[in-house]
Amino acid sequence: MTTKLKYTTPGLDEKDAVRVVELLQDRLYAANDLHLTLKHVHWNVVGPHFISVHEMIDPHVEEVRGFADDLAERIATLGGSPVGTPGAIVENRDWTEYSLGRATTQEHLGALDLVYQGVITSYREAVKELDDLDLVTQDMFIAQTDKLELFHWFIRAHLEDSSGALSTEGATTEQEAARAAG
């Protein structure tokens, strides 16, 4: 993706603004994908803990949708044009499609553990890069990372035993994590 800006916010040079917009756009793709994935899980969880997981997910769906709106508005503030179409998400993501359909709550939570590891890691990498580019955007990313890490903890609480060991430890794919958690 080539980003061209007609203007940017005062005090931010165009070269830095272009890179910040690229980082924002990457997070926008991730937020849109994540809230759709979470809604998919919400619809497809089954088993004895269905209602608790079903109801746990919805508030986070709304929170992540809010992230997407904030990211898109920041892109526009910096003079960019946010892209939120489904085709663009698929074309520009560097992660694979969520692979579980109808499955137990534990299987979905196991798979989501890996999803969140990826999303949080990419946010933290962007936070580091923003240190030298734009502290306002960095602050937004830090706040969003905080909320993602909190929800990840909610997921992991379902996957750990009394010693703190995670059932998904060592899993490298959603399917492996789902099997380990199930």
LOTIDO-205944 format. One record per residue: residue in one letter; x, y, z of N, C-alpha, C in turn. Coordinates in pm, whole numbers, padded with zeros to 5 digits, always signed. Last residue first. Layout:
AXYZXYZXYZ;...
REM end
This chain:
G-00927-02822+02450-01050-02902+02453-01035-03023+02539;A-00670-02725+02442-00762-02667+02539-00888-02752+02558;A-00558-02876+02235-00496-02877+02367-00591-02826+02475;R-00727-02807+02021-00718-02947+02067-00662-02953+02209;A-00672-02532+02004-00808-02579+02030-00807-02721+02083;A-00400-02537+01941-00444-02473+02065-00584-02520+02103;E-00413-02658+01687-00337-02719+01798-00384-02665+01931;Q-00568-02463+01552-00617-02601+01565-00545-02674+01678;E-00403-02239+01561-00533-02236+01629-00585-02378+01651;T-00060-02332+01623-00173-02305+01533-00301-02303+01616;T+00116-02385+01822+00157-02286+01722+00049-02256+01619;A+00146-02450+02168+00066-02460+02046+00107-02349+01950;G+00282-02397+02404+00354-02464+02296+00275-02479+02167;E-00004-02404+02603+00142-02382+02599+00206-02464+02487;T-00269-02440+02647-00228-02409+02509-00078-02389+02494;S-00310-02461+02915-00330-02582+02834-00280-02562+02692;L-00075-02306+03128-00176-02292+03023-00187-02420+02942;A-00033-02310+03478+00008-02363+03348-00108-02351+03249;G-00115-02240+03729-00090-02131+03634-00044-02179+03497;S-00197-02431+03898-00057-02392+03909-00021-02277+03815;S-00459-02479+03824-00436-02410+03951-00289-02371+03972;D-00450-02405+03467-00480-02490+03582-00442-02415+03710;E-00604-02202+03214-00496-02235+03306-00543-02326+03418;L-00811-02121+03057-00718-02218+03000-00608-02262+03096;H-00954-01918+03163-01028-02041+03130-00935-02154+03086;A-00766-01722+03169-00816-01772+03298-00894-01901+03279;R-00739-01649+02901-00640-01740+02961-00685-01795+03096;I-00954-01470+02875-00948-01593+02797-00857-01694+02865;F-00872-01269+03051-01002-01335+03071-01005-01469+02997;W-00633-01196+02924-00628-01256+03057-00759-01329+03088;H-00742-01078+02701-00661-01197+02684-00647-01270+02818;F-00854-00853+02817-00943-00956+02766-00867-01087+02743;L-00611-00721+02883-00708-00755+02987-00801-00866+02939;E-00495-00684+02632-00428-00771+02729-00523-00811+02842;L-00680-00504+02521-00658-00635+02459-00594-00732+02558;K-00643-00284+02691-00774-00350+02686-00762-00490+02624;D-00372-00223+02632-00416-00249+02770-00548-00325+02770;T-00387-00162+02362-00314-00281+02406-00355-00320+02547;Q-00522+00081+02374-00587-00034+02312-00519-00164+02353;A-00325+00237+02500-00457+00220+02562-00530+00099+02504;I-00120+00220+02306-00098+00170+02442-00232+00144+02511;F-00241+00349+02089-00204+00207+02078-00182+00145+02217;M-00263+00608+02194-00383+00534+02152-00354+00385+02148;D+00008+00669+02227-00080+00666+02343-00208+00588+02312;Q+00091+00671+01960+00145+00571+02051+00055+00557+02174;T-00038+00898+01871-00083+00767+01820-00032+00656+01910;V+00119+01076+02022-00028+01077+02033-00084+00943+01986;L+00382+01039+01943+00343+00997+02078+00191+00997+02098;D+00531+00937+01667+00411+01013+01706+00360+00961+01840;L+00808+00843+01635+00728+00900+01528+00616+00992+01578;D+00944+00705+01828+01019+00807+01755+00936+00880+01650;D+00746+00534+01919+00824+00611+02016+00898+00726+01949;L+00648+00369+01726+00587+00501+01740+00660+00591+01839;E+00785+00132+01769+00819+00214+01652+00765+00356+01666;K+00654+00040+02002+00798+00069+02003+00836+00162+01887;V+00394+00002+01902+00418+00097+02011+00565+00137+02015;A+00438-00205+01719+00404-00072+01668+00426+00035+01776;E+00485-00414+01899+00589-00376+01802+00564-00235+01748;R+00237-00422+02028+00356-00385+02105+00472-00346+02012;Y+00070-00507+01817+00049-00377+01880+00176-00332+01952;S+00176-00762+01774+00188-00661+01668+00160-00521+01722;T+00112-00885+02021+00251-00873+01979+00267-00765+01872;I-00169-00878+02007-00098-00802+02110+00049-00783+02073;V-00218-01052+01790-00265-00913+01787-00186-00828+01887;G-00098-01297+01879-00057-01229+01756-00094-01082+01754;Q-00239-01351+02115-00093-01342+02118-00044-01265+01996;Y-00501-01369+02013-00462-01254+02097-00311-01241+02109;V-00480-01614+01877-00519-01492+01806-00472-01370+01885;L-00422-01788+02089-00322-01763+01985-00353-01637+01905;D-00664-01769+02229-00537-01742+02297-00429-01710+02195;L-00849-01863+02046-00841-01718+02069-00715-01680+02145;A-00809-02138+02079-00773-02075+01951-00758-01923+01969;G-00908-02163+02342-00772-02203+02309-00724-02137+02181;L-01172-02082+02303-01084-02001+02388-00937-02036+02365;H-01263-02291+02139-01257-02154+02087-01164-02067+02171;E-01236-02505+02321-01164-02506+02193-01153-02366+02136;Q-01409-02424+02526-01266-02441+02553-01185-02440+02423;T-01658-02426+02398-01604-02300+02450-01454-02312+02472;T-01647-02633+02102-01672-02608+02244-01610-02474+02287;A-01767-02520+01779-01673-02591+01866-01705-02556+02011;R-01818-02434+01450-01887-02476+01572-01793-02563+01654;G-01505-02347+01340-01648-02320+01324-01715-02353+01456;L-01175-02212+01322-01276-02295+01389-01417-02250+01354;S-00989-02038+01202-01013-02170+01143-01120-02255+01210;Y-00944-01719+01070-00979-01797+01189-01036-01930+01143;E-00694-01684+00817-00836-01682+00854-00858-01766+00979;T-00365-01575+00915-00459-01662+00844-00600-01643+00898;W-00196-01261+00863-00237-01373+00946-00340-01454+00869;D-00155-01026+00740-00044-01121+00737-00070-01237+00833;R-00383-00852+00519-00346-00912+00649-00230-01010+00631;N-00464-00754+00273-00350-00692+00340-00310-00754+00473;E-00686-00897+00178-00570-00875+00090-00445-00829+00166;V-00865-00881+00393-00812-01011+00348-00685-00993+00267;I-00911-00604+00400-00863-00676+00519-00795-00805+00475;A-01010-00554+00146-00880-00497+00184-00823-00566+00308;G-01256-00685+00159-01154-00731+00065-01015-00679+00100;P-01396-00529+00352-01359-00669+00378-01248-00719+00285;T-01271-00193+00409-01350-00290+00332-01304-00433+00359;G-01153+00030+00519-01220-00065+00607-01302-00169+00534;V-00906+00263+00521-00963+00158+00437-01021+00051+00529;P-00875+00617+00557-00885+00483+00615-00955+00386+00521;S-00656+00830+00428-00789+00780+00395-00801+00637+00447;G-00479+01094+00602-00492+00971+00526-00637+00936+00498;G-00448+01306+00772-00455+01334+00629-00465+01211+00542;L-00470+01258+01037-00334+01275+00985-00330+01298+00834;T-00742+01217+01057-00682+01334+01122-00544+01364+01068;A-00765+00965+00935-00820+01084+00868-00761+01212+00926;I-00640+00811+01136-00587+00811+00999-00635+00937+00926;R-00819+00858+01343-00682+00907+01356-00614+00912+01219;E-01043+00724+01246-01049+00869+01264-00910+00930+01281;A-00948+00461+01253-00987+00522+01124-00990+00675+01136;L-00912+00427+01531-00799+00415+01439-00828+00484+01306;D-01177+00457+01624-01072+00549+01668-00952+00547+01574;D-01298+00237+01494-01344+00373+01467-01237+00475+01507;A-01156+00026+01613-01152+00045+01467-01193+00188+01432;F-01231+00052+01880-01090+00069+01842-01082+00102+01693;G-01501-00017+01857-01464+00121+01892-01319+00151+01859;R-01468-00286+01811-01530-00204+01706-01499-00056+01730;V-01369-00350+02063-01278-00359+01948-01336-00284+01828;E-01604-00314+02215-01484-00238+02246-01388-00236+02126;E-01776-00503+02102-01809-00360+02093-01687-00272+02120;V-01637-00734+02175-01666-00707+02034-01691-00557+02017;H-01654-00716+02451-01523-00694+02388-01539-00671+02237;P-01922-00772+02497-01870-00640+02531-01734-00611+02467;D-01930-01050+02387-01998-00935+02326-01946-00798+02368;I-01794-01241+02552-01736-01194+02427-01799-01064+02376;M-01950-01316+02766-01821-01252+02792-01768-01184+02666;E-02164-01455+02654-02188-01321+02709-02058-01246+02740;H-02028-01690+02576-02111-01616+02480-02130-01471+02528;V-01929-01775+02823-01836-01732+02718-01909-01647+02613;S-02170-01832+02958-02071-01742+03017-01973-01690+02912;I-02305-02010+02785-02362-01878+02814-02258-01783+02873;F-02127-02245+02763-02172-02163+02651-02211-02021+02694;H-02029-02439+02919-01995-02301+02957-02037-02201+02850;P-02107-02680+02798-02160-02645+02929-02132-02501+02973;G-02146-02599+02442-02099-02674+02558-02149-02618+02689;V-02025-02375+02187-02122-02470+02241-02062-02534+02367;V-01989-02093+01975-01948-02167+02094-02062-02258+02139;N-02071-01936+01758-02036-02076+01735-01987-02154+01857;W-02112-01668+01810-02220-01744+01746-02195-01894+01744;H-01864-01596+01918-01987-01573+01995-02103-01658+01941;V-01701-01633+01692-01688-01722+01808-01815-01714+01893;H-01796-01417+01539-01804-01553+01486-01796-01654+01602;K-01714-01209+01703-01858-01229+01681-01882-01370+01627;L-01437-01239+01677-01500-01255+01808-01650-01278+01794;T-01409-01181+01403-01372-01313+01454-01439-01338+01589;L-01484-00911+01403-01562-01008+01326-01534-01151+01373;H-01282-00804+01560-01421-00795+01608-01512-00889+01530;L-01053-00874+01404-01073-00928+01538-01218-00918+01582;D-01082-00727+01167-01077-00873+01162-01109-00932+01299;N-01069-00468+01275-01188-00513+01202-01194-00664+01194;A-00811-00478+01388-00929-00454+01473-01057-00499+01403;A-00648-00520+01159-00650-00617+01268-00774-00601+01356;Y-00696-00288+01007-00726-00420+00951-00740-00523+01062;L-00600-00106+01199-00740-00102+01158-00782-00234+01094;R-00330-00170+01205-00410-00197+01325-00559-00192+01293;D-00268-00077+00948-00244-00216+00982-00326-00256+01105;Q-00327+00195+00980-00405+00114+00886-00388-00035+00915;L-00128+00272+01163-00270+00281+01199-00356+00192+01109;L+00098+00234+01002+00082+00158+01126-00063+00157+01172;E+00040+00424+00800+00056+00283+00765+00039+00194+00889;V+00040+00658+00953-00083+00616+00886-00075+00468+00848;V+00313+00660+01019+00212+00648+01125+00079+00601+01065;R+00425+00703+00764+00452+00578+00838+00350+00555+00950;V+00321+00958+00710+00293+00846+00620+00315+00714+00694;A+00437+01109+00916+00291+01092+00911+00253+00974+00822;D+00706+01107+00842+00664+01039+00965+00513+01012+00964;K+00681+01257+00603+00741+01123+00601+00698+01043+00725;E+00570+01502+00692+00495+01412+00604+00550+01270+00605;D+00603+01577+01045+00642+01588+00905+00577+01479+00821;L+00403+01738+01271+00440+01603+01226+00478+01613+01079;G+00314+01991+01325+00423+01940+01405+00468+01800+01367;P-00030+01949+01239+00085+02037+01266+00187+01969+01357;T-00113+01662+01040-00134+01744+01159-00011+01831+01184;T-00105+01693+00681-00100+01617+00806-00118+01714+00921;Y-00212+01655+00338-00176+01736+00454-00156+01641+00572;K-00225+01461+00154-00236+01599+00104-00199+01698+00214;L-00031+01165+00134-00108+01259+00215-00112+01396+00150;K-00027+00838+00034+00002+00975-00009-00089+01066+00071;T+00096+00517+00061+00018+00620+00128+00066+00755+00078;T+00063+00214-00090+00134+00339-00096+00044+00447-00038;M+00084-00118+00000+00000+00000+00000+00088+00124+00000;
REM end
